[in-house]
Amino acid sequence: MHHLILASQSPARTKLLAEAGIRHTVLVSDVDEEAVQQRYGVTDPHDTALLLARAKAEAVASLPEAEGSLVLGCDSVFEFDGEAHGKPYTADVARNRMLRMSGSAGVLHTGHWLVDCRDTDDDGPGGPGSGATLGAVASAEVTFMDMEPAEIDAYIATGEPLQCAGSFTIDGLGGAFIRKVDGDPHAVVGLSVSTLRGLLAAANVRITDLWPAR
């Protein structure tokens, strides 16, 4: 039986996997995102999302607990006006961003990186591991409605946008301010199930193999 480990502490990602019927466990990496970006220099938002997803996946894949498993790392970066926006962390940063985003649009990039930690010599029920380590980015353009300053302040007061790339969610309270999404909506949540399907296929695993037994 295949075992998928999600190398992310995001409740939205694990909820998305659970709702898609994908069996998994969570093992959080201790990756210092700022240190990783400084090490590799300035990259565009698309490449940054993939870089951080890879760092998270490889950090968890190096742990003894990952032996025999498939490890998935994810990271999201919001691109707006040519700038890369991660989590705002503070109310002031979130407020400034959302005032700029009001009535406009940006692109949410979600990087995915899969590491196959199964033994390549194992001839068990799932077959041998592929040795694969590969990634992909799923992107979607998000168009926001006009937001009143009072609405922005009320949203920030909930605390929801402070820990989200770009200062918004689509699957929570922030969905009230999103007019449309062009692209994979799951990418905006933080994990594209169809992208995961493609990565698993490259590791010779069907996504249906991770569905609960019937």
C-alpha positions as CSV (number, residue, x, y, z in Angstrom):
1,M,0.0,0.0,0.0
2,H,1.4,3.4,-1.0
3,H,1.9,6.0,1.7
4,L,1.8,9.7,1.0
5,I,3.4,12.3,3.4
6,L,2.4,15.9,3.0
7,A,5.3,18.1,4.0
8,S,3.2,21.1,5.0
9,Q,1.5,22.4,8.1
10,S,-1.3,24.0,6.1
11,P,-4.8,22.9,7.3
12,A,-6.2,23.9,3.9
13,R,-3.9,21.5,2.1
14,T,-4.6,18.5,4.3
15,K,-8.3,19.3,4.2
16,L,-8.2,19.4,0.4
17,L,-6.5,16.0,0.2
18,A,-8.9,14.5,2.7
19,E,-11.9,15.8,0.7
20,A,-10.4,14.4,-2.5
21,G,-10.2,11.0,-0.7
22,I,-6.4,10.9,-0.7
23,R,-4.9,9.0,2.2
24,H,-2.0,10.8,3.7
25,T,-0.2,11.8,6.9
26,V,1.4,15.2,7.7
27,L,5.1,15.7,8.6
28,V,6.1,19.3,8.8
29,S,9.6,20.4,7.5
30,D,11.8,22.9,9.4
31,V,12.7,24.8,6.3
32,D,13.7,28.4,6.8
33,E,12.1,29.9,3.7
34,E,14.0,33.2,3.8
35,A,17.3,31.3,4.1
36,V,16.4,29.2,1.1
37,Q,15.6,32.2,-1.0
38,Q,18.7,34.0,0.0
39,R,20.8,31.0,-0.9
40,Y,19.5,30.8,-4.4
41,G,19.2,34.5,-5.0
42,V,16.2,36.5,-6.5
43,T,13.9,34.3,-8.5
44,D,10.5,35.1,-10.1
45,P,7.3,34.1,-8.1
46,H,6.7,31.0,-10.3
47,D,10.2,29.7,-9.6
48,T,10.1,30.7,-6.0
49,A,7.0,28.6,-5.4
50,L,8.7,25.6,-6.9
51,L,12.0,26.2,-5.1
52,L,10.4,26.3,-1.7
53,A,8.2,23.3,-2.4
54,R,11.3,21.3,-3.3
55,A,13.1,22.5,-0.2
56,K,10.2,21.3,2.0
57,A,9.8,18.0,0.3
58,E,13.5,17.2,0.4
59,A,13.8,18.2,4.0
60,V,11.1,15.7,5.0
61,A,12.3,13.0,2.6
62,S,15.7,13.0,4.4
63,L,14.0,12.0,7.7
64,P,13.9,8.4,8.8
65,E,10.1,8.6,9.1
66,A,9.8,9.1,5.3
67,E,11.5,5.8,4.4
68,G,9.2,3.8,2.1
69,S,6.9,6.8,1.4
70,L,6.0,9.4,-1.2
71,V,6.7,12.9,0.1
72,L,4.9,15.9,-1.3
73,G,6.0,19.5,-0.6
74,C,3.9,22.5,-1.6
75,D,4.4,26.3,-1.4
76,S,2.3,29.2,-2.7
77,V,3.4,32.6,-3.9
78,F,1.1,35.4,-5.0
79,E,2.3,37.5,-7.9
80,F,0.9,41.1,-8.0
81,D,2.2,44.0,-10.1
82,G,5.4,41.9,-10.8
83,E,6.1,41.4,-7.1
84,A,6.2,38.1,-5.1
85,H,3.9,38.1,-2.1
86,G,4.1,35.4,0.6
87,K,2.4,35.5,4.0
88,P,2.0,39.0,5.3
89,Y,2.2,38.0,9.0
90,T,1.2,41.6,10.2
91,A,-2.0,43.5,9.9
92,D,-0.3,46.6,8.3
93,V,1.3,44.5,5.5
94,A,-2.0,42.7,4.8
95,R,-4.0,46.0,4.8
96,N,-1.6,47.7,2.4
97,R,-1.6,44.7,0.0
98,M,-5.4,44.3,0.1
99,L,-6.0,48.0,-0.6
100,R,-3.8,47.6,-3.7
101,M,-5.5,44.4,-4.7
102,S,-9.0,45.7,-4.5
103,G,-10.7,45.6,-7.9
104,S,-7.6,44.2,-9.5
105,A,-6.1,40.8,-10.3
106,G,-2.9,38.8,-9.6
107,V,-1.6,35.2,-10.1
108,L,-1.3,32.6,-7.4
109,H,1.5,30.1,-8.1
110,T,1.5,26.9,-6.1
111,G,4.7,24.8,-6.4
112,H,4.5,21.0,-5.9
113,W,7.5,18.7,-5.4
114,L,7.3,14.9,-5.1
115,V,10.1,12.7,-3.8
116,D,9.7,8.9,-4.0
117,C,11.4,7.4,-1.0
118,R,10.4,3.9,-1.7
119,D,13.1,1.3,-2.1
120,T,13.9,0.9,-5.8
121,D,14.8,-2.8,-5.2
122,D,11.5,-3.6,-3.3
123,D,9.2,-6.0,-5.1
124,G,6.3,-5.5,-2.7
125,P,2.5,-5.1,-3.5
126,G,3.0,-1.6,-4.8
127,G,6.0,-2.4,-6.9
128,P,9.5,-0.9,-6.6
129,G,10.1,2.8,-6.0
130,S,10.8,4.9,-9.0
131,G,13.5,7.1,-7.5
132,A,11.6,10.1,-8.8
133,T,12.2,13.6,-7.5
134,L,10.2,16.1,-9.6
135,G,8.0,19.0,-9.5
136,A,5.5,21.3,-11.2
137,V,3.7,24.6,-10.7
138,A,0.0,25.2,-11.0
139,S,-1.1,28.8,-11.4
140,A,-4.4,30.7,-11.5
141,E,-5.3,34.3,-12.0
142,V,-7.5,35.7,-9.2
143,T,-9.7,38.7,-9.8
144,F,-10.8,40.6,-6.7
145,M,-14.0,42.6,-6.2
146,D,-13.8,46.2,-4.9
147,M,-13.2,46.0,-1.2
148,E,-14.2,48.8,1.2
149,P,-11.5,49.7,3.8
150,A,-13.9,48.7,6.6
151,E,-14.3,45.3,5.0
152,I,-10.6,44.9,4.8
153,D,-10.1,45.8,8.4
154,A,-12.9,43.4,9.5
155,Y,-11.3,40.6,7.5
156,I,-7.8,41.3,8.9
157,A,-9.3,41.3,12.4
158,T,-10.3,37.7,12.0
159,G,-6.6,36.8,11.6
160,E,-7.3,34.6,8.5
161,P,-5.3,36.5,5.9
162,L,-2.1,36.9,8.0
163,Q,-0.9,33.3,7.4
164,C,-1.9,33.1,3.7
165,A,0.1,33.8,0.6
166,G,-1.2,37.1,-0.9
167,S,-3.2,37.8,2.3
168,F,-6.4,36.0,1.2
169,T,-8.1,32.6,1.0
170,I,-10.7,31.3,-1.4
171,D,-11.9,28.5,0.8
172,G,-12.6,30.7,3.8
173,L,-13.9,34.1,4.7
174,G,-11.8,35.7,1.9
175,G,-13.9,34.0,-0.8
176,A,-16.4,36.8,-0.4
177,F,-13.9,39.2,-2.1
178,I,-13.0,37.0,-5.1
179,R,-14.9,37.7,-8.3
180,K,-13.4,35.0,-10.4
181,V,-10.6,32.5,-10.9
182,D,-9.0,31.7,-14.2
183,G,-7.1,28.4,-13.9
184,D,-7.0,25.5,-11.4
185,P,-9.1,26.7,-8.3
186,H,-7.3,24.0,-6.2
187,A,-4.0,25.9,-6.9
188,V,-5.5,28.9,-5.1
189,V,-6.3,26.7,-2.1
190,G,-2.6,25.6,-2.1
191,L,-2.5,22.2,-3.7
192,S,-3.6,21.1,-7.2
193,V,-5.0,17.6,-7.1
194,S,-4.7,17.2,-10.9
195,T,-1.0,18.3,-10.7
196,L,-0.4,15.8,-7.9
197,R,-2.0,13.1,-10.1
198,G,0.5,13.9,-12.8
199,L,3.5,13.8,-10.5
200,L,2.3,10.5,-9.0
201,A,2.0,9.0,-12.5
202,A,5.6,9.9,-13.2
203,A,6.5,7.8,-10.1
204,N,4.4,4.9,-11.4
205,V,1.6,5.5,-8.9
206,R,-2.1,6.0,-9.8
207,I,-3.9,8.6,-7.6
208,T,-6.7,6.1,-7.2
209,D,-4.2,3.8,-5.4
210,L,-4.3,6.4,-2.6
211,W,-8.1,6.4,-2.3
212,P,-9.5,4.5,0.7
213,A,-10.2,0.8,0.1
214,R,-13.8,0.0,-0.7
